[in-house]
Amino acid sequence: MTGNWIALVARRLIREHTFDRTVSPAIADLQFEASDRSRVQRLIGYVSIYRAVIGALAIDIGEDLTRAFNRARSSAWGAAAILYVLLIALNLILNWQPMIGSDELGLDALSVILAFSLPSLALASLPAVLIPFAVVMTRRGTEARSILIAAGVVSVIVVVASVTLAVPAGRRAEQYRQAAFWRARMDTADPPRSLEAIRRELTVEITRPDQRRARADRNQFLFHSIAARAMGTFAFALIGIGLARKRGWRLLLWAAGAYIVWVVLLTGVVGVFERTWFPPPRPAAAFVWTQTLALFVVGMLALGIGAGDRRAA
């Protein structure tokens, strides 16, 4: 019957009450008058149905956003914020411990480089907040689609903040790092020149073909890195949904197990890449996508474990 296949697809995408209010009347009108309409009128009827489907999707997404970000979800975002702060602190320790006490950089260079590197470190930690958020939301009976909508919002934040803030700040941090090493090894001015003056002197316009190729390769890697990180947000959400059935120390043990599985998968896939698919030199982008792929595998395993626990319960 006319419009049945649209109804079949729409019912899988749209909530039942939204479908009954918006899409179902449009399909019923088309079916009732189909025999008396010309082809142009039928086309207009189909356009009306598609408009109804888009409107229904917008209504459902609005409901999902409300469920994910209203005040009643403050405890879920509070748990996410705690993990976020801990991950940022861990990133700072891992990235800066080798540089502490470096005489070549100097205290002023360390502070400036740290300031310009903070956006990158903060964004690297952001996708993982979906794990505690998804755990709390799932335990409260929230639909998975609301959690995935929240993951989509976080993904957009990751992309926008990376392009507009983290990438420019990271390039400036690298310029200050080069300036600090130049000052320590090559600059003989007395008194020593400021770090900013040396940075400006060393920062020149890229003109040589090899420099442009290096910049293009770097930009390509950054594109893949940002895209993979944004996609990884959904994988973290799946992991959180799967672990929601665990509580207390069991949750921590299962989270640690998920991390171990991710490391094992990543190591194994990278080993296969090195032996077969990617001869040297290997594209760096393959590694970041491998990380994200391993996260999705862990997420699917976690969902399977969670489904098994629900059946057992």
MARBA-966055 format. One line per 4 residues: number of its first residue (from 1); their letters; for each residue z, x, y of N, C-alpha, C. Coordinates in Angstrom, 2 decimals. Atoms other than C-alpha are relative to their C-alpha. Layout:
<pts>
NUM> A> Z:X:Y:Z:X:Y:Z:X:Y | ...
</pts>
This chain:
<pts>
1> MTGN> 0.00:0.85:-1.20:0.00:0.00:0.00:0.00:0.88:1.24 | 0.11:-0.76:-1.24:-0.70:1.10:3.58:1.37:0.45:0.50 | -1.22:-0.55:-0.58:2.02:3.41:4.95:1.08:0.35:-1.00 | -1.05:-0.27:0.99:3.91:3.76:1.66:0.31:1.48:-0.12
5> WIAL> -0.26:-1.44:0.14:3.44:7.52:1.45:0.75:0.54:1.21 | -0.77:-0.41:-1.19:4.70:7.88:5.03:1.47:-0.40:-0.17 | -1.37:0.45:0.22:7.76:5.83:4.12:0.72:0.88:-1.01 | -0.61:-0.84:1.03:8.36:7.96:1.04:0.47:1.33:0.59
9> VARR> -0.37:-1.28:-0.61:8.36:11.19:3.07:1.09:-0.20:1.04 | -0.96:0.22:-1.09:10.27:9.70:6.01:1.40:-0.27:-0.53 | -1.32:0.29:0.56:13.10:8.44:3.80:0.74:1.26:-0.42 | -0.64:-1.26:0.38:13.73:12.01:2.66:0.44:0.81:1.21
13> LIRE> -0.30:-0.77:-1.21:13.88:13.30:6.24:0.98:-0.71:0.93 | -0.73:0.81:-0.98:15.64:10.47:8.05:1.12:-0.76:-0.70 | -1.10:0.79:0.54:18.96:8.76:7.48:-0.42:-1.46:-0.19 | 0.44:1.35:0.37:18.71:5.32:5.94:0.14:-0.99:1.15
17> HTFD> -0.18:0.98:-1.08:20.18:3.41:8.88:-0.97:0.25:1.15 | 0.98:-0.31:-1.05:17.90:5.24:11.34:-1.39:-0.44:-0.43 | 1.29:0.42:0.53:14.89:4.59:9.11:-0.17:-1.51:0.12 | 0.09:1.46:-0.04:15.68:0.88:8.92:-0.17:-0.53:1.42
21> RTVS> 0.08:0.47:-1.38:16.00:0.58:12.71:-1.31:0.38:0.68 | 1.12:-0.53:-0.78:12.96:2.61:13.81:-1.32:0.04:-0.77 | 1.25:-0.22:0.72:10.40:3.50:11.15:-0.42:-1.22:-0.81 | 0.33:1.12:0.87:10.58:0.52:8.80:-0.72:-1.14:0.74
25> PAIA> 0.74:1.06:-0.70:9.56:-2.10:11.45:-1.44:0.40:0.32 | 1.36:-0.44:-0.33:6.55:0.01:12.47:-0.91:-0.05:-1.22 | 0.79:0.05:1.24:5.38:0.33:8.86:-0.26:-1.45:-0.41 | 0.16:1.42:0.36:5.95:-3.39:8.25:-1.07:-0.66:0.86
29> DLQF> 1.03:0.57:-0.88:3.82:-4.31:11.28:-1.39:0.45:-0.43 | 1.30:-0.51:0.42:0.99:-2.07:10.11:-0.45:-0.66:-1.30 | 0.36:0.61:1.28:1.07:-3.49:6.57:-0.33:-1.48:0.15 | 0.22:1.43:-0.17:1.23:-7.11:7.77:-1.36:-0.30:0.62
33> EASD> 1.24:0.27:-0.72:-1.81:-6.81:10.04:-1.14:0.90:-0.44 | 1.01:-0.98:0.40:-3.76:-4.14:8.11:-1.35:-0.64:-0.32 | 1.25:0.61:0.44:-6.35:-6.54:6.67:-0.84:-0.54:1.15 | 0.71:0.59:-1.12:-7.27:-8.00:10.07:-0.33:1.00:1.10
37> RSRV> 0.20:-1.00:-1.06:-7.48:-4.72:12.02:-1.23:0.86:-0.28 | 1.10:-0.95:0.11:-10.39:-2.44:12.72:0.57:1.39:-0.26 | -0.45:-1.36:0.27:-10.27:1.26:11.96:0.73:0.59:1.20 | -0.67:-0.51:-1.21:-9.37:2.08:15.56:1.39:-0.58:0.13
41> QRLI> -1.32:0.63:-0.09:-6.52:-0.42:15.51:0.95:0.55:-1.06 | -0.84:-0.61:1.04:-5.27:1.01:12.21:0.46:1.39:0.42 | -0.36:-1.34:-0.49:-5.37:4.49:13.72:1.12:-0.10:1.02 | -1.05:0.19:-1.00:-3.30:3.24:16.65:1.32:-0.36:-0.68
45> GYVS> -1.21:0.35:0.75:-0.87:1.71:14.13:0.65:1.20:-0.64 | -0.54:-1.23:0.60:-0.51:5.03:12.32:0.65:0.89:1.06 | -0.59:-0.78:-1.08:0.10:6.78:15.64:1.37:-0.55:0.37 | -1.30:0.62:-0.31:2.89:4.28:16.33:1.05:0.36:-1.04
49> IYRA> -0.94:-0.37:1.06:4.44:5.07:12.96:0.46:1.44:0.19 | -0.38:-1.39:-0.18:4.34:8.81:13.63:0.93:0.16:1.20 | -0.91:-0.03:-1.16:5.92:8.24:17.04:1.38:-0.48:-0.40 | -1.30:0.50:0.46:8.65:6.23:15.33:0.71:1.03:-0.85
53> VIGA> -0.61:-1.04:0.84:9.21:9.02:12.79:0.57:1.11:0.86 | -0.49:-1.06:-0.89:9.49:11.63:15.56:1.24:-0.46:0.76 | -1.18:0.53:-0.69:11.88:9.38:17.49:1.21:-0.07:-0.90 | -1.11:0.07:0.95:13.98:8.83:14.37:0.57:1.37:-0.29
57> LAID> -0.48:-1.37:0.21:14.15:12.57:13.72:0.83:0.47:1.18 | -0.75:-0.40:-1.20:15.27:13.10:17.31:1.38:-0.66:0.02 | -1.30:0.70:0.05:18.01:10.47:16.87:0.93:0.68:-1.01 | -0.82:-0.63:1.03:19.22:12.09:13.65:0.47:1.39:0.43
61> IGED> -0.40:-1.33:-0.46:19.20:15.58:15.17:1.09:-0.11:1.06 | -1.05:0.22:-0.99:21.23:14.26:18.11:1.33:-0.32:-0.65 | -1.23:0.30:0.72:23.77:12.80:15.68:0.56:1.25:-0.67 | -0.46:-1.23:0.66:23.90:16.09:13.79:0.63:0.95:1.01
65> LTRA> -0.56:-0.88:-1.03:24.48:18.05:16.99:1.36:-0.50:0.46 | -1.29:0.58:-0.41:27.25:15.65:17.99:1.07:0.28:-1.05 | -0.96:-0.25:1.07:28.93:16.02:14.62:0.40:1.47:-0.08 | -0.28:-1.43:0.14:28.66:19.80:14.70:0.75:0.58:1.19
69> FNRA> -0.54:-0.63:-1.20:29.78:20.44:18.28:0.98:-0.87:0.77 | -0.98:0.79:-0.73:32.19:17.66:19.22:1.39:0.62:-0.10 | -1.35:-0.59:-0.07:35.86:18.32:19.92:0.72:-0.05:-1.33 | -0.66:0.12:1.31:36.88:17.19:16.45:-0.30:1.20:-0.89
73> RSSA> 0.36:-1.17:0.81:35.17:20.32:15.09:0.58:1.29:0.57 | -0.56:-1.20:-0.63:37.28:22.71:17.18:0.64:0.93:-1.03 | -0.63:-0.86:1.00:39.14:23.96:14.09:-1.06:0.79:-0.76 | 1.08:-0.71:0.68:35.82:24.85:12.40:-0.50:1.15:0.86
77> WGAA> 0.46:-1.07:-0.88:34.63:26.81:15.42:1.12:1.00:0.29 | -1.11:-0.94:-0.15:38.12:28.30:15.78:0.03:1.02:-1.12 | 0.08:-0.93:1.13:37.86:29.77:12.28:-1.18:0.94:0.15 | 1.18:-0.85:-0.23:34.38:31.02:13.15:0.29:1.05:1.07
81> AILY> -0.31:-0.95:-1.07:35.71:32.64:16.34:0.90:1.13:-0.48 | -0.88:-1.04:0.55:38.44:34.49:14.44:-0.81:1.03:-0.78 | 0.84:-0.93:0.76:35.91:35.96:12.02:-0.91:0.79:0.92 | 0.90:-0.67:-0.94:33.59:36.78:14.92:0.68:1.18:0.68
85> VLLI> -0.75:-1.08:-0.66:36.24:38.83:16.73:0.26:1.13:-0.98 | -0.26:-1.03:1.01:37.14:40.66:13.52:-1.26:0.81:-0.31 | 1.25:-0.70:0.30:33.49:41.50:12.81:-0.43:0.90:1.15 | 0.32:-0.85:-1.15:32.92:42.79:16.34:0.87:1.25:0.00
89> ALNL> -0.89:-1.16:0.06:35.98:45.03:16.01:-0.42:0.95:-1.12 | 0.46:-0.85:1.10:34.71:46.28:12.64:-1.28:0.73:0.37 | 1.23:-0.66:-0.45:31.27:46.99:14.13:0.28:1.13:0.97 | -0.36:-1.05:-0.96:32.87:48.93:16.95:0.56:1.23:-0.72
93> ILNW> -0.59:-1.12:0.74:34.88:51.05:14.52:-1.06:0.77:-0.76 | 1.02:-0.65:0.82:31.92:51.74:12.25:-1.03:0.74:0.83 | 1.04:-0.61:-0.82:29.54:52.57:15.08:0.51:1.08:0.93 | -0.49:-0.93:-1.01:31.84:54.58:17.33:0.96:1.05:-0.52
97> QPMI> -0.91:-1.00:0.53:34.19:56.47:15.08:-0.63:1.40:-0.05 | 0.58:-1.35:0.00:31.69:59.36:14.62:-0.15:0.62:1.38 | 0.23:-0.52:-1.34:31.33:59.68:18.40:1.29:0.29:0.75 | -1.27:-0.23:-0.68:35.02:59.72:19.31:0.32:1.50:0.01
101> GSDE> -0.33:-1.42:-0.12:36.01:63.13:20.60:-1.20:0.89:0.19 | 1.19:-0.82:-0.20:32.44:64.27:21.18:0.04:0.64:1.39 | -0.04:-0.70:-1.28:32.58:66.93:23.88:-1.33:-0.06:0.73 | 1.31:0.00:-0.64:28.85:66.76:24.50:-0.24:-1.26:0.82
105> LGLD> 0.27:1.24:-0.72:28.81:63.12:25.56:0.88:-0.14:1.24 | -0.90:0.20:-1.12:31.85:63.03:27.77:0.51:-1.42:0.06 | -0.63:1.31:-0.05:34.15:60.12:28.51:-0.83:-1.01:0.77 | 0.80:0.93:-0.78:31.90:58.62:31.18:-1.20:-0.50:-0.78
109> ALSV> 1.15:0.41:0.80:28.89:58.62:28.85:0.41:-0.94:-1.13 | -0.47:0.86:1.09:30.89:57.13:25.97:0.26:-1.42:0.50 | -0.33:1.32:-0.53:32.12:54.26:28.17:-1.27:-0.77:0.39 | 1.24:0.67:-0.41:28.64:53.52:29.57:-0.82:-0.41:-1.22
113> ILAF> 0.76:0.32:1.21:26.95:53.69:26.16:0.64:-1.16:-0.75 | -0.71:1.09:0.66:29.64:51.44:24.68:-0.28:-1.33:0.70 | 0.22:1.24:-0.75:29.18:48.87:27.47:-1.40:-0.56:-0.27 | 1.37:0.47:0.21:25.41:48.69:26.96:-0.30:-0.29:-1.47
117> SLPS> 0.21:0.28:1.42:25.74:48.61:23.17:0.73:-1.24:-0.47 | -0.78:1.17:0.41:28.19:45.70:23.08:-0.86:-1.23:-0.31 | 0.81:1.18:0.35:25.48:42.97:23.22:-0.62:0.09:-1.39 | 0.60:-0.15:1.33:23.75:44.37:20.12:1.05:-0.16:-1.09
121> LALA> -1.06:0.11:1.00:27.03:44.70:18.23:0.50:-1.44:-0.12 | -0.46:1.38:0.03:28.07:41.19:19.22:-1.00:-0.91:-0.71 | 1.01:0.84:0.64:24.77:39.63:18.14:-0.13:0.30:-1.49 | 0.05:-0.33:1.42:24.83:41.52:14.83:1.08:-0.74:-0.78
125> SLPA> -1.11:0.70:0.67:28.11:39.74:14.04:-0.13:-1.51:0.05 | 0.02:1.44:-0.27:27.08:36.27:15.21:-0.40:-0.86:-1.21 | 0.40:0.89:1.10:25.21:34.83:12.15:1.09:-0.26:-1.03 | -1.02:0.15:1.04:28.20:35.40:9.85:1.03:-1.06:0.34
129> VLIP> -0.99:1.03:-0.33:30.30:32.86:11.80:-0.30:-1.31:-0.69 | 0.34:1.25:0.68:28.43:30.14:9.91:0.75:-0.13:-1.33 | -0.73:0.12:1.27:30.42:30.98:6.74:1.30:-0.80:0.18 | -1.22:0.81:-0.15:33.88:29.79:7.94:-0.28:-1.37:0.59
133> FAVV> 0.35:1.30:-0.57:32.27:27.03:10.00:-0.47:-0.95:-1.09 | 0.51:0.86:1.07:30.40:25.69:6.97:1.09:-0.36:-1.00 | -1.10:0.29:0.93:33.49:25.96:4.76:0.85:-1.15:0.52 | -0.86:1.04:-0.58:35.62:23.86:7.11:-0.74:-1.33:0.10
137> MTRR> 0.77:1.24:-0.18:32.87:21.34:7.85:-0.26:-0.69:-1.34 | 0.28:0.59:1.31:31.99:20.85:4.17:1.25:-0.64:-0.60 | -1.24:0.57:0.51:35.63:20.28:3.24:0.35:-1.31:0.68 | -0.25:1.26:-0.70:35.74:17.51:5.83:-1.05:-1.06:-0.31
141> GTEA> 1.00:0.99:0.41:32.81:15.76:4.20:-1.22:-0.07:0.89 | 1.18:0.00:-0.86:30.19:16.68:6.80:-1.25:0.29:-0.81 | 1.26:-0.21:0.70:26.59:16.49:5.62:-0.51:1.41:0.23 | 0.55:-1.35:-0.11:24.83:19.77:4.96:-1.00:0.12:1.14
145> RSIL> 1.01:-0.09:-1.05:22.10:18.90:7.44:0.63:0.25:1.37 | -0.69:-0.28:-1.27:24.62:18.90:10.33:0.35:1.48:0.11 | -0.33:-1.43:0.01:25.72:22.39:9.31:-1.26:0.83:0.22 | 1.24:-0.74:-0.18:22.11:23.56:9.09:-0.54:-0.15:1.42
149> IAAG> 0.39:0.15:-1.42:21.40:22.09:12.55:0.80:0.96:0.87 | -0.83:-0.97:-0.74:24.33:24.14:13.88:-0.51:1.41:-0.23 | 0.58:-1.32:0.28:22.83:27.17:12.13:-1.27:0.22:0.80 | 1.21:-0.12:-0.80:19.55:26.45:13.89:0.32:0.31:1.46
153> VVSV> -0.41:-0.29:-1.39:21.32:26.43:17.27:0.43:1.47:0.13 | -0.42:-1.40:-0.03:22.97:29.77:16.47:-1.20:0.93:-0.12 | 1.20:-0.81:0.15:19.58:31.14:15.38:-0.74:0.13:1.33 | 0.67:-0.03:-1.31:18.04:30.19:18.72:0.77:0.90:0.97
157> IVVV> -0.82:-0.86:-0.86:20.96:31.86:20.52:-0.24:1.47:-0.33 | 0.24:-1.38:0.43:20.41:35.02:18.46:-1.33:0.50:0.54 | 1.33:-0.42:-0.44:16.70:35.14:19.32:-0.03:0.19:1.52 | 0.07:-0.05:-1.47:17.07:34.37:23.03:0.86:1.14:0.55
161> ASVT> -0.89:-1.05:-0.50:20.06:36.66:23.58:-0.49:1.39:-0.39 | 0.53:-1.31:0.41:18.40:39.49:21.63:-1.12:0.43:0.93 | 1.17:-0.35:-0.82:15.19:39.36:23.66:0.39:0.25:1.45 | -0.33:-0.09:-1.42:16.79:38.86:27.06:1.14:0.94:0.33
165> LAVP> -1.20:-0.78:-0.29:20.01:40.87:26.71:0.16:1.22:-0.89 | -0.35:-1.09:0.91:20.56:42.98:23.60:-1.06:1.10:-0.02 | 1.04:-1.02:0.07:17.18:44.74:23.43:-0.07:0.83:1.29 | -0.01:-0.82:-1.22:17.06:45.78:27.12:1.27:0.85:0.13
169> AGRR> -1.25:-0.76:-0.09:20.73:46.82:26.99:0.01:1.15:-1.00 | 0.06:-1.07:1.00:20.16:48.81:23.80:-0.90:1.15:0.44 | 0.87:-1.06:-0.51:17.27:50.70:25.40:0.70:0.79:1.10 | -0.73:-0.71:-1.06:19.45:51.50:28.40:1.09:0.88:-0.60
173> AEQY> -1.02:-0.82:0.67:22.22:52.73:26.07:-0.62:1.28:-0.56 | 0.67:-1.18:0.54:19.74:55.08:24.37:-0.39:0.97:1.12 | 0.32:-0.87:-1.14:18.62:56.40:27.77:1.24:0.77:0.47 | -1.23:-0.68:-0.42:22.22:57.17:28.73:0.44:1.03:-1.05
177> RQAA> -0.34:-0.95:1.05:22.79:58.86:25.36:-0.85:1.28:0.16 | 0.87:-1.16:-0.20:19.80:61.15:25.94:0.39:0.77:1.26 | -0.42:-0.66:-1.23:20.95:61.83:29.48:1.29:0.79:-0.20 | -1.26:-0.70:0.24:24.43:62.78:28.26:-0.22:1.30:-0.77
181> FWRA> 0.29:-1.22:0.75:23.08:65.26:25.72:-0.76:1.01:0.85 | 0.72:-0.91:-0.91:20.69:66.71:28.31:0.97:0.67:0.97 | -0.98:-0.56:-0.93:23.57:67.15:30.76:0.85:1.06:-0.67 | -0.87:-0.94:0.69:25.68:68.92:28.15:-0.73:1.28:-0.40
185> RMDT> 0.70:-1.15:0.56:22.96:71.26:26.89:-0.93:0.72:0.99 | 1.07:-0.58:-0.81:20.37:71.79:29.62:0.32:0.02:1.49 | -0.21:0.11:-1.45:21.66:70.76:33.05:0.99:1.08:0.46 | -0.83:-1.10:-0.51:23.10:73.69:35.03:0.47:-0.24:1.43
189> ADPP> -0.40:0.29:-1.38:23.79:71.96:38.36:1.51:0.12:0.16 | -1.42:-0.16:-0.30:27.14:72.73:39.97:0.27:-0.58:1.39 | -0.69:0.74:1.07:28.84:70.33:40.39:-1.00:-0.77:-0.86 | 0.91:0.72:0.89:27.32:68.46:37.43:-0.51:-1.29:0.64
193> RSLE> 0.59:1.21:-0.55:24.96:65.68:38.40:0.52:-1.24:-0.75 | -0.45:1.24:0.62:25.79:62.06:37.68:-0.91:-0.36:-1.17 | 0.77:0.42:1.17:24.68:60.54:34.41:-1.18:-0.88:0.41 | 1.08:0.88:-0.44:22.61:57.95:36.27:-1.16:0.79:0.59
197> AIRR> 1.07:-0.81:-0.58:20.69:60.60:38.18:-0.82:0.69:-1.09 | 0.73:-0.65:1.10:19.80:62.45:34.97:-0.81:-1.04:-0.77 | 0.74:1.04:0.72:18.81:59.19:33.27:-1.28:-0.37:0.73 | 1.20:0.33:-0.77:16.41:58.33:36.08:-1.04:1.12:-0.07
201> ELTV> 0.93:-1.13:0.06:14.90:61.80:35.94:-0.70:0.07:-1.35 | 0.58:-0.08:1.33:14.35:61.63:32.18:-0.84:-1.22:-0.36 | 0.73:1.22:0.31:13.01:58.07:32.21:-1.33:0.02:0.73 | 1.34:-0.07:-0.59:9.28:58.34:32.79:-0.87:-1.07:-0.65
205> EITR> 0.92:1.01:0.52:6.41:55.95:32.29:-0.71:0.53:-1.24 | 0.67:-0.38:1.24:4.90:56.00:28.82:-1.51:-0.02:0.22 | 1.45:-0.10:-0.22:1.30:57.22:29.05:-0.74:0.58:-1.20 | 0.70:-0.64:1.11:0.49:59.35:26.00:-0.20:-0.97:-1.16
209> PDQR> 0.25:0.91:1.13:-1.07:57.59:22.97:1.10:0.04:-1.04 | -1.05:-0.07:1.00:1.63:58.89:20.64:1.26:-0.72:0.46 | -1.15:0.71:-0.53:4.33:57.53:22.94:-0.20:-1.52:-0.09 | 0.27:1.43:0.09:2.64:54.15:23.06:0.06:-0.51:-1.43
213> RARA> -0.09:0.40:1.40:2.31:54.05:19.30:1.46:-0.09:-0.44 | -1.42:0.02:0.35:5.99:54.92:18.94:0.69:-1.23:0.59 | -0.59:1.19:-0.61:6.93:52.17:21.40:-0.46:-1.27:-0.72 | 0.50:1.17:0.72:4.69:49.66:19.58:0.69:-0.14:-1.35
217> DRNQ> -0.69:0.05:1.29:6.25:50.59:16.24:1.45:-0.46:0.18 | -1.38:0.40:-0.28:9.71:50.24:17.74:0.08:-1.49:0.32 | 0.00:1.42:-0.34:8.85:46.82:19.22:-0.25:-0.87:-1.23 | 0.27:0.75:1.22:7.45:45.66:15.90:1.24:-0.07:-0.89
221> FLFH> -1.24:0.00:0.80:10.63:46.71:14.11:1.03:-0.95:0.62 | -0.95:0.88:-0.66:12.74:44.91:16.73:-0.35:-1.47:-0.24 | 0.44:1.38:0.26:10.65:41.74:16.27:0.44:-0.44:-1.39 | -0.38:0.35:1.36:11.20:41.77:12.52:1.52:-0.06:-0.15
225> SIAA> -1.45:-0.02:0.10:14.88:42.64:12.93:0.61:-1.26:0.59 | -0.53:1.21:-0.63:15.52:39.74:15.32:-0.33:-1.23:-0.83 | 0.40:1.16:0.80:13.54:37.27:13.20:0.81:-0.07:-1.30 | -0.76:-0.01:1.25:15.30:38.34:10.00:1.46:-0.38:0.25
229> RAMG> -1.39:0.35:-0.32:18.71:38.08:11.65:0.14:-1.49:0.29 | -0.04:1.43:-0.29:17.93:34.60:12.95:-0.12:-0.83:-1.28 | 0.14:0.72:1.26:16.78:33.44:9.51:1.24:0.16:-0.87 | -1.20:-0.23:0.78:19.88:34.99:7.95:1.13:-0.95:0.35
233> TFAF> -1.02:0.97:-0.38:21.99:32.49:9.88:0.04:-1.17:-0.98 | 0.05:1.11:0.95:20.81:29.74:7.51:0.56:0.44:-1.36 | -0.54:-0.50:1.27:21.66:31.93:4.50:1.53:0.02:0.04 | -1.46:0.02:-0.12:25.23:32.35:5.79:0.54:-1.42:-0.08
237> ALIG> -0.43:1.39:0.09:25.46:28.58:6.20:0.00:-0.48:-1.45 | 0.04:0.38:1.42:24.40:28.09:2.56:1.16:0.61:-0.77 | -1.13:-0.65:0.67:27.01:30.61:1.44:1.30:-0.75:0.30 | -1.21:0.74:-0.37:29.70:28.74:3.37:0.10:-1.34:-0.68
241> IGLA> 0.00:1.29:0.69:28.67:25.39:1.90:0.36:0.19:-1.47 | -0.29:-0.25:1.41:28.78:26.88:-1.59:1.43:0.40:-0.27 | -1.38:-0.46:0.20:32.21:28.45:-1.11:1.04:-1.02:0.44 | -0.96:0.96:-0.56:33.78:25.33:0.40:0.95:-0.57:-1.03
245> RKRG> -0.88:0.53:1.04:35.24:24.27:-2.96:1.14:0.95:-0.33 | -1.06:-0.96:0.28:37.36:27.42:-3.12:1.07:-0.08:1.09 | -1.10:0.05:-0.95:40.75:27.63:-1.44:0.92:1.21:-0.17 | -0.97:-1.08:0.04:43.32:30.27:-0.57:-0.61:1.33:-0.42
249> WRLL> 0.45:-1.31:0.45:43.00:33.60:-2.32:-1.29:-0.08:-0.80 | 1.25:0.15:0.74:40.23:32.24:-4.53:-1.20:0.06:0.93 | 1.09:-0.06:-0.97:38.09:31.78:-1.45:-0.28:1.43:0.41 | 0.18:-1.40:-0.38:38.70:35.38:-0.40:-0.64:0.80:-1.13
253> LWAA> 0.56:-0.72:1.14:37.93:36.63:-3.90:-1.48:-0.33:-0.19 | 1.41:0.39:0.14:34.71:34.63:-4.09:-0.84:0.56:1.14 | 0.72:-0.59:-1.13:33.71:35.85:-0.60:-0.25:1.48:-0.25 | 0.19:-1.41:0.34:34.29:39.44:-1.71:-1.04:0.16:-1.10
257> GAYI> 1.00:-0.04:1.06:32.28:38.73:-4.86:-1.40:-0.22:0.53 | 1.31:0.25:-0.60:29.43:37.34:-2.76:-0.51:1.25:0.71 | 0.41:-1.24:-0.68:29.42:40.54:-0.69:-0.46:1.05:-1.02 | 0.38:-0.97:1.03:29.31:42.68:-3.85:-1.36:-0.35:-0.59
261> VWVV> 1.30:0.43:0.53:26.42:40.61:-5.24:-1.10:0.33:0.99 | 1.01:-0.32:-1.02:24.57:41.03:-1.93:-0.34:1.48:-0.01 | 0.23:-1.44:0.02:25.03:44.81:-2.03:-0.80:0.41:-1.24 | 0.70:-0.33:1.25:23.89:44.99:-5.67:-1.46:-0.44:0.09
265> LLTG> 1.37:0.49:-0.13:20.83:42.84:-4.97:-0.80:0.87:0.97 | 0.69:-0.81:-1.00:19.96:44.84:-1.87:-0.35:1.37:-0.56 | 0.25:-1.32:0.58:20.31:48.15:-3.68:-1.11:-0.06:-1.05 | 1.01:0.11:1.04:18.23:46.94:-6.61:-1.39:-0.24:0.54
269> VVGV> 1.32:0.30:-0.57:15.40:45.50:-4.52:-0.54:1.20:0.75 | 0.45:-1.19:-0.71:15.26:48.57:-2.30:-0.46:1.07:-0.98 | 0.42:-0.95:1.01:15.10:50.72:-5.41:-1.38:-0.32:-0.58 | 1.33:0.41:0.48:12.13:48.69:-6.67:-1.07:0.32:1.05
273> FERT> 0.95:-0.30:-1.05:10.43:49.04:-3.29:-0.37:1.48:-0.01 | 0.24:-1.44:-0.08:10.83:52.80:-3.35:-0.83:0.50:-1.18 | 0.70:-0.49:1.19:9.45:53.14:-6.87:-1.41:-0.56:-0.15 | 1.29:0.65:0.29:6.52:50.74:-6.72:-0.76:-0.40:1.25
277> WFPP> 0.84:0.70:-0.97:5.42:48.66:-3.79:-0.30:0.81:1.26 | 0.17:-0.65:-1.29:5.91:50.86:-0.74:0.05:1.51:-0.14 | -0.02:-1.45:0.01:4.84:54.47:-0.98:0.37:0.54:1.38 | -0.36:-0.57:-1.31:6.08:56.80:1.79:-1.24:0.12:0.89
281> PRPA> -1.22:0.46:-0.67:6.20:56.27:4.69:0.19:-1.50:-0.15 | -0.26:1.40:0.27:7.87:52.92:4.00:0.31:-0.74:1.30 | -0.27:0.76:-1.23:7.94:50.20:6.68:1.47:-0.37:0.11 | -1.42:0.30:-0.18:11.42:49.84:8.14:0.26:-1.49:0.00
285> AAFV> -0.20:1.45:-0.04:10.87:46.09:8.60:0.26:-0.57:-1.38 | -0.22:0.52:1.36:10.81:45.66:4.82:1.48:0.00:-0.35 | -1.42:-0.08:0.33:14.46:46.69:4.65:0.78:-1.16:0.62 | -0.76:1.08:-0.64:15.70:44.11:7.18:-0.32:-1.34:-0.65
289> WTQT> 0.32:1.24:0.69:13.80:41.33:5.43:0.59:-0.03:-1.41 | -0.66:-0.07:1.31:15.18:42.53:2.10:1.46:-0.41:0.12 | -1.37:0.42:-0.23:18.67:42.12:3.51:0.11:-1.52:0.09 | -0.03:1.45:-0.16:17.90:38.55:4.53:-0.32:-0.72:-1.30
293> LALF> 0.34:0.59:1.30:16.26:37.75:1.19:1.20:0.04:-0.94 | -1.18:-0.11:0.85:19.35:39.02:-0.63:1.08:-0.99:0.42 | -0.97:0.99:-0.48:21.52:36.79:1.58:-0.36:-1.40:-0.51 | 0.41:1.31:0.48:19.47:33.73:0.62:0.24:-0.14:-1.50
297> VVGM> -0.28:0.05:1.43:19.78:34.61:-3.06:1.49:-0.25:-0.23 | -1.45:0.22:0.11:23.56:34.85:-2.66:0.35:-1.43:0.39 | -0.25:1.37:-0.42:23.52:31.53:-0.80:-0.35:-1.01:-1.07 | 0.39:0.91:1.07:21.63:29.80:-3.60:0.96:0.10:-1.20
301> LALG> -0.98:-0.16:1.08:24.02:31.28:-6.18:1.32:-0.70:0.36 | -1.23:0.65:-0.44:26.98:30.06:-4.12:-0.12:-1.52:-0.09 | 0.22:1.45:0.10:25.48:26.55:-3.94:0.07:-0.45:-1.46 | -0.06:0.34:1.42:25.03:26.56:-7.72:1.42:0.02:-0.53
305> IGAG> -1.40:-0.07:0.42:28.63:27.64:-8.23:0.79:-1.18:0.55 | -0.70:1.14:-0.59:29.86:24.98:-5.81:-0.34:-1.31:-0.69 | 0.39:1.20:0.72:27.84:22.29:-7.59:0.69:-0.09:-1.34 | -0.70:-0.01:1.28:29.34:23.37:-10.91:1.45:-0.36:0.13
309> DRRA> -1.41:0.34:-0.22:32.86:23.16:-9.49:0.18:-1.50:0.27 | -0.11:1.43:-0.29:32.21:19.63:-8.19:-0.15:-0.83:-1.27 | 0.17:0.74:1.25:30.96:18.47:-11.59:1.25:0.14:-0.88 | -1.21:-0.21:0.79:34.01:20.03:-13.26:1.17:-0.81:0.51
313> A> -1.09:0.78:-0.59:36.33:18.32:-10.82:-0.16:-1.48:-0.27
</pts>
